[in-house]
């Protein structure tokens, strides 16, 4: 498919998008398996609830196929917000769609929860780059929500044993945070990422090797 000619409709999901839920969940699971890392596994019913609450963004093509998806989760009584489950169908990746969805869900989060800290966990530089463009900053895990329900959601991730072995202080994912009361401007965080992307990529590889090394010995 010629992605340069593809037009996407990106909007807040509603009940009319319920039919996409199962396919979205399946793609989330397959994508996580392919990466060897993963977001918390979600059921179609959970995705339906997010659509019903107006806390999800979906992208569709002009011929009615779903193309991408993301949803909002809240923790610590609304003090923290996460933009979770970002997924783009394989045929539409590298089209810029992920970035458009992230911008849409980020703005929706700020509208619904203007005082909340927005955070994310990512294993990829591509998502980290998008987050940097929005004003997210890399942080330690201690600066994220300590809500047990959030960390319990990591149980379905293949790296959960690593997370627990590090007492939830470190894992394969990089934590990033946008604090509406104390943050750099997006131009500053984007510039930092652009100037340090090669070093960050090397740091990712070293950190992943160090975290995996104790487990590889037991294989």
Beta strands, then each sheet from edge to edge (+ up, - down):
strand 1: 8-12
strand 2: 56-61
strand 3: 66-75
strand 4: 80-88
strand 5: 117-122
strand 6: 137-139
strand 7: 174-179
sheet 1: 1+ 2- 3+ 4- 5- 7+ 6-
end
